[in-house]
Amino acid sequence: MDDGSGDCVGILLAGGYGRRYAALSGGADKLTARLPDGRIVAQAAAAHLVQALGEVWAVVRPERADLAELLAQEGCRVLAAPQARDGMGASLGAAARALLQAPGWVGRTGERTDPPRCLVALADMPWLRPATIAAIARGSRGHLISAPVWQGRRGHPVAFAAPLWTELAGLEGDEGARALLRRHGVQALPTQDPGVLADVDTPEDLARGGQAGA
């Protein structure tokens, strides 16, 4: 049954270097690290996004064929973008350009159309619940930008309406979409899911199991 979130396409940003994690773990890659339950960090994040939305584009650096294969196994359309080497903003810009150039999109209704929103998630946030993702997708309808808020703190993923995709396509560097958020404002969507704030930044974060702020 369609839960109402199928009119939103996902973007998974998986192009980061994870330098802090690598420095603290002897050079290990956080996106391919294993969670306490045995799952791989980026695969868990991708699986939850695919489960909630159906279609997901994952952005990786071209040299990360290993990561691209893992994400493809979860059902993502993988975009190997050289721009991803330049940071989060450049990765998001590459994804937005790919969406704008795509020949169409098939939602859960089976009809080819243009998705009215995209939901931007991070590959180092594996504890974000699929139900939360779906709720954010539904709650973002009618707003240019929407984001979840847990205990007064804004988190991810962030939804962007299609009229803003051209602005997203122009992003460069590592700042992400902060300028767009300041320019257009953000609709806050309260949530009870601490996973909207819980990322993997250090090896200790894995042991905390998604307890934001622990």
C-alpha positions as CSV (number, residue, x, y, z in Angstrom):
1,M,0.0,0.0,0.0
2,D,1.2,3.5,-0.9
3,D,1.8,5.4,2.4
4,G,1.7,8.8,0.6
5,S,5.5,9.2,0.4
6,G,6.0,7.9,-3.1
7,D,5.9,11.3,-4.8
8,C,9.4,12.1,-3.6
9,V,12.7,11.0,-5.0
10,G,15.7,10.4,-2.6
11,I,19.2,11.7,-2.9
12,L,21.8,9.9,-0.9
13,L,25.1,11.9,-0.5
14,A,27.9,9.3,-0.2
15,G,30.8,11.2,-1.6
16,G,32.5,12.4,1.6
17,Y,36.0,11.4,2.7
18,G,35.2,10.9,6.4
19,R,38.6,12.3,7.3
20,R,38.0,12.6,11.1
21,Y,36.8,9.0,11.3
22,A,39.8,7.8,9.3
23,A,42.2,9.7,11.5
24,L,40.8,8.1,14.6
25,S,40.5,4.6,13.2
26,G,43.8,4.0,11.5
27,G,42.6,5.0,8.0
28,A,39.3,3.1,8.0
29,D,36.4,4.3,5.9
30,K,33.3,5.1,7.9
31,L,30.8,4.5,5.1
32,T,31.9,0.8,4.8
33,A,32.3,0.3,8.6
34,R,30.0,-2.2,10.2
35,L,27.4,-1.4,12.7
36,P,27.0,-3.4,15.9
37,D,24.3,-5.5,14.2
38,G,26.7,-6.3,11.3
39,R,25.2,-4.0,8.6
40,I,27.4,-1.7,6.6
41,V,26.8,2.0,7.5
42,A,26.1,3.3,4.0
43,Q,24.1,0.3,3.0
44,A,21.8,0.7,6.0
45,A,21.2,4.3,5.2
46,A,20.5,3.5,1.6
47,A,18.2,0.6,2.4
48,H,16.0,2.8,4.7
49,L,15.8,5.5,2.1
50,V,14.8,3.0,-0.7
51,Q,12.3,1.4,1.6
52,A,10.6,4.7,2.3
53,L,10.7,6.4,-1.1
54,G,11.3,3.8,-3.8
55,E,13.6,5.7,-6.1
56,V,17.0,6.9,-4.8
57,W,20.0,8.5,-6.5
58,A,23.2,7.9,-4.6
59,V,26.2,10.2,-5.3
60,V,29.7,8.7,-4.9
61,R,33.2,9.7,-6.0
62,P,34.3,7.9,-9.3
63,E,37.1,6.1,-7.5
64,R,34.7,4.5,-5.1
65,A,33.5,1.6,-7.2
66,D,33.3,-0.6,-4.1
67,L,30.9,1.8,-2.4
68,A,28.9,2.2,-5.7
69,E,28.4,-1.6,-5.9
70,L,27.2,-1.7,-2.3
71,L,24.7,1.0,-2.9
72,A,23.5,-0.5,-6.1
73,Q,22.8,-3.7,-4.3
74,E,20.3,-1.8,-2.1
75,G,18.5,-0.5,-5.2
76,C,20.0,2.9,-5.6
77,R,20.8,4.5,-9.0
78,V,24.4,5.4,-8.5
79,L,25.9,8.6,-9.8
80,A,29.7,8.6,-9.9
81,A,30.4,12.3,-9.9
82,P,33.9,13.9,-10.1
83,Q,32.3,16.9,-8.4
84,A,31.8,14.8,-5.2
85,R,35.5,15.2,-4.5
86,D,34.8,19.0,-3.9
87,G,32.4,18.5,-1.0
88,M,28.7,18.2,0.0
89,G,27.5,21.1,-2.0
90,A,29.2,19.9,-5.1
91,S,27.7,16.5,-4.6
92,L,24.2,17.8,-4.2
93,G,24.7,20.1,-7.2
94,A,25.6,17.0,-9.3
95,A,22.6,15.1,-8.1
96,A,20.2,18.0,-8.9
97,R,21.6,18.3,-12.4
98,A,21.1,14.6,-12.9
99,L,17.5,14.9,-11.8
100,L,16.8,17.9,-14.0
101,Q,18.3,16.0,-17.0
102,A,16.5,12.7,-16.3
103,P,14.0,11.6,-19.0
104,G,11.3,11.1,-16.3
105,W,10.6,9.3,-13.1
106,V,8.3,6.5,-12.2
107,G,6.6,6.9,-8.9
108,R,4.9,4.2,-6.9
109,T,1.7,4.6,-9.0
110,G,3.7,3.3,-12.0
111,E,3.1,6.5,-14.0
112,R,6.0,8.4,-15.5
113,T,6.1,11.9,-14.3
114,D,8.4,14.5,-12.7
115,P,8.7,14.1,-8.9
116,P,7.6,17.3,-7.1
117,R,10.2,17.0,-4.3
118,C,13.6,15.4,-3.5
119,L,14.7,14.3,-0.1
120,V,18.4,14.7,0.6
121,A,19.9,12.3,3.1
122,L,23.4,11.5,4.2
123,A,25.1,8.1,3.9
124,D,26.6,8.3,7.4
125,M,23.2,8.4,9.1
126,P,22.2,4.7,9.2
127,W,19.8,4.9,12.2
128,L,17.2,7.1,10.5
129,R,14.0,5.1,10.4
130,P,12.2,4.4,7.2
131,A,8.9,5.5,8.8
132,T,10.5,8.8,9.7
133,I,11.7,9.3,6.2
134,A,8.2,8.6,4.8
135,A,6.7,11.1,7.3
136,I,9.1,13.8,6.3
137,A,8.3,13.2,2.7
138,R,4.6,13.5,3.4
139,G,5.0,16.5,5.6
140,S,7.1,18.4,3.0
141,R,4.2,18.7,0.7
142,G,3.3,22.3,0.0
143,H,6.7,23.7,1.3
144,L,9.8,24.7,-0.6
145,I,12.1,23.3,2.1
146,S,11.3,21.0,5.0
147,A,13.5,19.3,7.6
148,P,12.9,17.3,10.8
149,V,13.4,18.7,14.3
150,W,14.1,16.6,17.3
151,Q,14.2,18.2,20.7
152,G,14.7,21.7,19.2
153,R,17.5,20.7,16.8
154,R,17.2,20.5,13.1
155,G,18.4,17.4,11.4
156,H,18.3,15.4,8.1
157,P,17.0,14.5,5.7
158,V,16.0,17.8,4.1
159,A,13.2,18.0,1.4
160,F,13.4,20.4,-1.5
161,A,10.6,21.2,-3.8
162,A,11.2,20.9,-7.6
163,P,11.2,24.7,-8.1
164,L,14.4,24.9,-6.1
165,W,16.3,22.2,-8.1
166,T,17.8,24.7,-10.4
167,E,19.3,26.5,-7.4
168,L,20.5,23.2,-6.0
169,A,22.1,22.4,-9.4
170,G,24.3,25.5,-9.0
171,L,25.8,24.5,-5.7
172,E,29.6,24.0,-5.4
173,G,32.1,23.3,-2.7
174,D,31.4,21.9,0.7
175,E,28.9,24.3,2.2
176,G,25.9,22.3,1.2
177,A,22.5,24.0,0.8
178,R,22.8,26.4,3.8
179,A,22.4,29.4,1.6
180,L,19.1,28.1,0.2
181,L,17.9,27.4,3.7
182,R,18.7,31.0,4.8
183,R,17.1,32.4,1.6
184,H,13.9,30.4,1.6
185,G,13.4,29.4,5.2
186,V,12.7,25.9,6.4
187,Q,9.4,24.2,7.4
188,A,10.1,22.4,10.7
189,L,8.7,18.9,11.0
190,P,8.7,17.7,14.6
191,T,9.8,14.1,15.1
192,Q,10.4,11.6,17.9
193,D,13.2,9.9,16.0
194,P,16.7,10.8,17.3
195,G,18.1,9.2,14.2
196,V,17.6,12.5,12.4
197,L,20.6,13.8,14.2
198,A,22.7,10.7,14.7
199,D,25.6,10.3,12.3
200,V,28.8,8.4,12.2
201,D,31.7,10.8,12.8
202,T,34.0,8.8,15.0
203,P,34.4,5.1,15.9
204,E,32.6,5.8,19.2
205,D,29.5,6.8,17.4
206,L,29.1,3.3,16.1
207,A,29.0,2.0,19.7
208,R,26.4,4.5,20.7
209,G,23.9,3.0,18.3
210,G,22.2,6.1,17.0
211,Q,21.7,7.8,20.4
212,A,22.0,11.5,19.3
213,G,24.0,13.5,21.7
214,A,25.0,10.6,23.8
